[in-house]
Amino acid sequence: MTSQTVIKLLADGMILPIIAIAGYALLVLIPKSHKFEAYARIVMAGITAYLFAKLLALVYQPGTERPFEVMGVAAGASYLNNPGFPSDHALFTAFLTFAVWFETRRKKLTVILAA
């Protein structure tokens, strides 16, 4: 297995199990009587995190080119055409992990998502 395959698997492929686990946790483990409030908090937290990340990117951007562009090689994982700070992959997976932790309080599940 080449290093490019490993990078692609970790960066792109691991998002799918995280989405599946978080989806299960957020759809099944939250009691019906609390779902509306929980989902409202999750949506507002997601919007706030994304807005904060994009504002932070306006203030601090380490470079205009990605490292793979500077080195003249192909990207190892999927990416949006922006300078890449903060990482959209990391932002999304951290958001899901914190949403599961905050809304379900399942420590074991949160550790699995964080790993």
Secondary structure, DSSP 4 states (H G I P E B T S, - for coil): --HHHHHHIIIIITHHHHHHHHHHHHHHSS-GGGHHHHHHHHHHHHHHHHHHHHHHHHH--S-SS-HHHHHT---SS---SS--SS-HHHHHHHHHHHHHHHHH--HHHHHHHH-
